[in-house]
Amino acid sequence: MIRLLCLVGLLLVVLASPAAAHDVKAGADLRIAQTIAGAELTLVVKATTRVPGPLRVEVIGFPTAPTLDLRLRSVTDGRVVTGTVAPGRPAQLRVEETGPHELTVGAGGETAVIPFRVLVERGSGWEFLIYGGLFVAGLLLVGGLLTGAFNRRGRSAFVVTAVAAAGLAVAALIVVLDPWLPARSPDGAEPRPTDSLLGRPYVQRVVTTVPAGPAAGEEFVARVELFDGATGRPADDLTIHHEAMAHLVVTSEDGRYFRHVHPLRTAPGRLEVRLRADRPGRYLTYVELERTDSGGQLLTGAFTVTGPAKPATSSDPATLSDPAISSDPAIQDAAAEAVTVTPAVPQAGHAATVEVATTGTPRPWLGMAGHLIVRGADGEFLGHVHEMGTPGSRLRFTFSFPAPGRYLAWAQYATDRGITTVPFTVEVPR
């Protein structure tokens, strides 16, 4: 019997370790990319371990970020706290309860309102059985040993030890089955909708600009309004998708202008970002997002820029930070030297490998070492894949071009100097 106890105990220790790898923790940081005040940054809301308690907010700039004004409001009771955050100077706000909150972020005359939930992990209901079984088994084991010491026949010790082994076995069984047992929702989690099995309808979009006819060289606001596909009401239930509420890609029809930005939520179902285009013409927009219980979507739109071309100048650092926006044709040619496509003549429908030589050491951006965005020459297709985790100074992507034709592509990665965009083209023969 003692051998059986030792064997069960050893099984409990050995099999307990993998179970932890399957635990879904509420204590995870929330990372949200934002394009605000001409800067690309990632706001990090650190995991909350208790309430009332501190809520730490940090900001990561690419390469730098402005000082951000913060306003945290509890949706439940309206309680508000404020603070400021900058790179190297995190903010520590205080939360009094779990549940829905709004974090308002302001800089450079722009404001974003980020809805999120303060979640605090609570123990699984099965933990009571696990630790209770271990506790009872321990007591019975000690009792059995004491009984055996004073009882020569040992029958009572055998019974007590057998019960202890049974309790230990139950606890071990629960630990082994823990990954498949239903987990308790963390405190503050949103109740699951009754129709979640059916999912929610996709969203509809309206893409506009403010002003309605932006002029070349002048700043304007690109606005995306989202509506529920069934009710027509504002769709305001986006989930974080690759560390952003939404990814907006804007290109001119000829591909000479390219921006990959992360618009601000300015109202329920409304996303906005400030841009500046250097040449007139038609511009195409692509919004990547994911709605809760609905899956990912790619929404398209277009707008027109008027007036004479105004190439970027040194007085426009926001525009010059992205080489794909420059009007210098040499940039397109020089970029091609850094890109290798294998096979050299890719075939439609077959995977190709795209390698990009980097200048500097890439750092994670949007959770990845690099991004590859591919657009069909006619604008009807857009693809977005991520770097495969290749060590060294080269980024490697796998991409399958869907059909013969000419494709415009942009590889992007972040270093300590900022975000680098490498534009190039690929011809896929028939």
C-alpha positions in Angstrom: 0.0 0.0 0.0 2.8 2.4 0.8 4.3 1.6 -2.7 0.9 2.4 -4.2 0.9 5.8 -2.4 4.3 6.6 -3.6 3.4 5.6 -7.2 0.3 7.8 -7.2 2.2 10.7 -5.6 4.9 10.4 -8.3 2.2 10.4 -11.0 0.7 13.5 -9.5 4.0 15.4 -9.6 4.9 14.3 -13.1 1.6 14.9 -14.7 0.8 18.2 -13.0 3.4 20.1 -15.0 1.9 19.9 -18.5 -1.5 21.0 -17.2 -0.2 24.5 -16.4 0.7 25.0 -20.0 -3.0 24.7 -21.0 -4.3 27.2 -18.4 -5.9 30.3 -19.9 -4.8 33.2 -17.7 -6.6 36.5 -17.3 -3.3 38.0 -16.3 -2.1 38.9 -19.8 -0.9 42.3 -21.0 -3.1 44.2 -23.4 -1.1 45.7 -26.4 -2.8 48.1 -28.7 -1.0 49.8 -31.7 -2.0 53.4 -32.3 -1.1 56.0 -35.0 -1.4 59.3 -33.1 0.2 62.7 -33.3 2.2 61.6 -36.3 3.8 58.7 -34.4 3.5 55.0 -34.5 3.3 53.5 -31.0 2.1 50.6 -29.0 0.2 51.2 -25.8 0.7 48.4 -23.2 -1.9 48.0 -20.4 -0.2 45.7 -17.9 -2.0 42.7 -16.4 -4.1 43.4 -13.3 -3.6 41.0 -10.4 -6.0 42.5 -7.8 -8.7 45.1 -7.3 -8.7 47.6 -5.8 -5.1 48.0 -7.0 -2.7 49.6 -9.5 -3.1 49.5 -13.3 0.2 50.1 -15.0 0.3 51.7 -18.5 3.4 51.8 -20.7 4.1 53.1 -24.2 6.6 51.8 -26.8 7.5 54.2 -29.6 8.8 53.3 -33.1 11.2 55.0 -32.7 9.8 57.5 -30.2 6.4 58.4 -28.9 5.0 61.7 -27.5 3.8 62.2 -24.0 0.2 60.8 -23.8 -2.5 62.1 -21.6 -4.5 59.3 -20.0 -8.0 59.2 -18.6 -9.3 55.9 -17.2 -13.1 55.7 -16.6 -15.0 52.8 -15.1 -18.1 52.2 -17.2 -19.9 50.6 -14.2 -19.8 53.5 -11.8 -18.2 56.4 -13.7 -15.1 56.7 -11.5 -12.3 58.6 -13.3 -8.5 58.7 -12.8 -6.0 60.5 -14.9 -2.2 60.4 -15.6 0.4 60.8 -18.3 2.7 58.2 -20.0 5.8 58.5 -22.1 8.6 56.1 -23.2 10.5 55.2 -20.1 8.0 56.9 -17.8 5.1 54.5 -17.3 1.8 55.7 -15.7 0.3 54.0 -12.7 -3.5 54.4 -12.4 -5.8 52.9 -9.9 -8.7 50.6 -10.5 -11.4 49.9 -7.9 -13.2 47.0 -9.6 -13.2 44.6 -12.5 -15.3 44.9 -15.6 -15.6 47.3 -18.5 -13.4 50.4 -18.6 -12.5 53.1 -21.1 -9.0 54.4 -21.5 -8.9 57.8 -23.3 -5.5 58.6 -24.9 -4.7 62.1 -26.1 -1.7 63.7 -27.9 -1.3 66.4 -30.5 -4.9 67.4 -30.6 -6.0 63.8 -31.3 -8.0 61.5 -29.0 -8.7 57.8 -28.9 -11.1 56.0 -26.6 -10.1 52.4 -26.0 -12.6 50.1 -24.4 -11.3 47.1 -22.5 -12.1 45.0 -19.4 -10.2 44.8 -16.2 -9.9 41.0 -15.6 -8.6 39.3 -12.5 -8.1 35.6 -12.5 -10.0 33.5 -10.0 -9.2 30.0 -9.1 -10.8 27.0 -10.8 -13.7 25.3 -9.0 -11.7 22.1 -9.3 -8.9 23.4 -7.2 -11.0 22.8 -4.1 -11.2 19.1 -4.9 -7.5 18.9 -5.7 -6.2 20.5 -2.6 -9.0 19.1 -0.5 -8.2 15.6 -1.7 -4.5 16.1 -1.0 -5.2 17.5 2.5 -7.6 14.7 3.4 -5.2 12.1 2.0 -2.4 13.6 4.0 -4.4 13.5 7.2 -5.5 9.9 6.6 -2.0 8.8 5.7 -0.6 10.2 9.0 -3.5 8.6 10.8 -2.9 5.3 9.2 0.8 5.4 10.1 -0.1 6.2 13.7 -2.7 3.5 13.8 -0.3 1.0 12.4 2.2 1.9 15.1 -0.2 1.1 17.9 -2.2 -1.7 16.3 -0.4 -4.9 15.7 -2.9 -6.4 13.3 -2.6 -3.4 11.0 -6.1 -3.9 9.6 -7.2 -0.4 10.6 -4.0 1.1 9.2 -4.6 -0.7 5.9 -8.2 0.7 5.7 -7.0 4.2 6.5 -4.1 4.1 4.1 -6.4 2.7 1.3 -8.8 5.7 1.8 -5.8 8.0 1.7 -4.6 6.5 -1.5 -8.1 6.9 -3.0 -8.1 10.6 -2.1 -4.7 11.1 -3.6 -5.7 9.2 -6.7 -8.8 11.4 -7.1 -6.7 14.6 -6.8 -4.2 13.2 -9.3 -7.0 12.4 -11.7 -8.4 15.9 -11.6 -5.0 17.4 -12.2 -4.5 15.1 -15.2 -7.9 16.0 -16.6 -7.6 19.7 -15.8 -6.9 20.9 -19.4 -10.2 19.4 -20.4 -12.3 20.5 -17.5 -14.5 23.7 -17.9 -12.6 26.8 -16.7 -14.2 29.5 -14.7 -14.4 32.9 -16.3 -12.2 35.6 -14.8 -13.8 38.3 -12.7 -14.9 41.1 -14.9 -15.3 39.0 -18.1 -18.1 39.8 -20.5 -21.0 37.4 -20.3 -21.2 35.2 -23.3 -24.1 36.1 -25.6 -26.8 33.4 -26.0 -26.4 33.4 -29.7 -22.6 33.0 -29.7 -22.8 29.6 -31.4 -24.3 31.3 -34.4 -21.8 34.1 -34.4 -22.4 37.7 -35.3 -22.9 39.1 -38.8 -20.0 40.8 -40.6 -19.8 44.5 -40.5 -20.5 47.0 -43.3 -18.3 50.0 -43.8 -18.4 53.6 -45.0 -15.0 55.1 -45.9 -14.8 58.9 -46.1 -12.3 61.7 -45.7 -12.5 65.0 -43.8 -12.5 67.3 -45.8 -14.4 65.4 -48.4 -11.9 66.3 -51.2 -8.4 66.4 -49.6 -5.7 68.4 -51.4 -2.3 67.0 -52.2 0.2 68.0 -49.5 -2.5 68.9 -47.0 -3.4 66.9 -43.9 -6.7 65.2 -43.8 -8.6 62.6 -41.8 -9.4 59.2 -43.2 -12.6 57.9 -41.4 -14.0 54.4 -41.4 -17.5 53.9 -39.9 -18.6 50.4 -39.1 -22.1 49.1 -39.0 -23.7 45.8 -37.9 -24.7 43.8 -41.0 -28.0 42.8 -39.5 -29.2 45.9 -37.5 -27.4 48.8 -39.2 -26.3 50.0 -35.7 -22.6 51.0 -35.1 -20.4 47.9 -34.7 -18.4 48.6 -31.6 -17.2 45.1 -30.6 -13.9 44.8 -32.3 -11.4 42.4 -30.8 -7.6 43.0 -30.7 -6.2 41.6 -33.9 -2.4 41.4 -34.2 -2.0 44.0 -31.4 -4.4 46.5 -33.0 -8.1 47.2 -33.1 -7.8 47.7 -36.9 -5.0 47.8 -39.5 -5.5 50.4 -42.3 -3.5 50.1 -45.5 -3.8 53.1 -47.9 -2.1 53.1 -51.3 -2.3 55.2 -54.4 -3.5 53.3 -57.5 0.0 53.2 -58.9 1.4 52.0 -55.6 3.9 54.9 -55.2 2.1 56.0 -52.0 1.8 53.5 -49.2 0.8 53.7 -45.5 0.1 51.0 -43.0 -1.4 52.7 -39.9 -3.6 51.9 -36.9 -6.6 54.3 -36.7 -8.0 55.6 -33.5 -11.4 54.7 -32.1 -13.0 58.2 -31.8 -16.6 57.1 -31.3 -18.6 53.8 -31.2 -18.0 52.1 -34.5 -15.8 55.0 -35.8 -12.1 54.8 -36.6 -10.0 57.8 -37.7 -6.4 58.5 -38.6 -4.6 61.6 -40.0 -2.8 61.3 -43.3 -1.2 63.4 -45.9 -0.9 62.4 -49.6 1.8 64.0 -51.9 0.1 63.6 -55.3 -3.4 63.8 -56.7 -5.4 60.7 -57.8 -7.5 57.8 -56.6 -6.4 56.1 -53.4 -7.4 52.6 -52.2 -8.1 51.7 -48.6 -8.0 48.3 -46.9 -9.1 47.7 -43.3 -8.2 44.5 -41.6 -10.2 43.9 -38.4 -11.8 41.2 -36.4 -15.2 41.3 -34.7 -16.0 39.4 -31.6 -17.7 36.1 -32.4 -17.5 36.9 -36.1 -14.0 36.4 -37.4 -11.6 38.5 -39.5 -12.6 40.8 -42.3 -11.0 42.8 -45.0 -13.0 45.9 -45.8 -12.2 48.0 -48.9 -12.9 51.6 -50.0 -11.5 54.5 -52.0 -11.2 58.3 -52.0 -9.7 60.9 -54.3 -7.0 63.5 -53.7 -7.1 66.7 -55.8 -4.7 69.5 -56.6 -1.1 69.6 -57.9 1.5 67.2 -56.6 3.6 68.3 -53.6 6.6 66.0 -53.1 7.7 65.4 -49.5 10.2 67.9 -48.1 12.5 68.0 -45.0 9.8 70.0 -43.2 7.5 67.0 -43.3 9.1 64.4 -41.2 6.0 62.3 -40.8 5.9 61.8 -44.6 9.6 61.3 -45.0 9.6 58.6 -42.3 8.1 56.2 -44.8 10.3 55.7 -47.9 7.4 54.3 -49.9 5.8 57.7 -49.9 8.8 59.5 -51.5 8.4 60.6 -55.1 12.0 59.6 -55.9 11.8 56.6 -58.4 15.3 55.5 -57.3 13.9 54.3 -54.0 11.8 51.7 -55.8 14.8 50.5 -57.8 17.2 50.4 -54.8 14.7 48.4 -52.7 14.7 45.6 -55.2 18.3 44.9 -54.4 17.3 43.9 -50.9 14.6 41.5 -51.9 15.0 37.9 -53.2 12.1 35.8 -54.4 12.4 32.0 -54.6 11.6 30.7 -57.2 12.7 33.7 -59.2 9.7 33.2 -61.4 6.9 32.4 -58.9 3.9 30.3 -60.1 0.3 31.3 -59.3 -1.2 29.2 -56.6 2.2 27.9 -55.4 4.1 29.0 -52.3 7.0 31.4 -52.9 9.6 32.5 -50.4 10.4 36.2 -50.1 13.6 37.2 -48.3 14.4 40.8 -47.3 17.8 42.0 -46.2 17.4 44.3 -43.2 19.4 47.3 -42.1 19.7 47.1 -38.3 18.3 44.5 -36.0 14.6 44.0 -36.3 12.5 44.4 -33.1 9.0 43.1 -32.6 6.2 45.3 -34.0 2.6 44.2 -33.9 3.8 41.0 -32.3 5.9 40.0 -35.3 9.5 40.6 -36.6 8.2 41.6 -40.0 5.2 42.1 -42.2 4.6 41.5 -46.0 1.7 43.3 -47.6 0.9 42.4 -51.2 -1.5 44.1 -53.5 -2.7 43.2 -57.0 -1.9 45.9 -59.6 -5.6 46.5 -60.2 -6.2 46.8 -56.4 -8.7 43.9 -56.3 -6.5 41.8 -54.1 -4.6 42.4 -50.8 -2.7 39.9 -48.8 -0.9 40.3 -45.5 1.5 37.7 -44.0 4.1 37.7 -41.3 7.8 36.8 -40.9 8.5 33.1 -40.2 10.9 33.8 -37.3 14.1 33.5 -39.2 17.2 34.3 -37.1 19.8 36.8 -38.5 19.6 39.9 -40.6 17.2 38.6 -43.2 13.4 38.4 -43.0 11.7 35.4 -44.6 8.1 35.3 -45.7 6.0 32.6 -47.4 3.4 33.8 -49.8 1.2 32.3 -52.5 0.3 34.6 -55.3 -3.3 33.8 -56.2 -3.3 34.4 -60.0 -1.0 35.5 -62.8 -0.3 39.2 -63.0 1.7 42.0 -61.5 1.8 42.5 -57.8 2.9 45.5 -55.7 4.5 44.5 -52.4 5.8 46.2 -49.3 7.9 44.5 -46.6 8.0 46.2 -43.2 10.0 45.8 -40.1 10.9 47.9 -37.1 14.4 48.8 -35.7 15.6 51.3 -33.1 15.6 53.9 -35.9 11.9 53.4 -36.7 9.8 51.4 -39.1 11.4 50.6 -42.5 9.3 49.9 -45.6 10.8 48.1 -48.5 8.7 48.4 -51.7 9.1 46.0 -54.7 7.1 44.4 -57.5 6.6 40.8 -58.5 5.6 39.5 -61.9 3.7 36.1 -61.9 3.5 34.7 -65.4 0.6 32.9 -67.0 
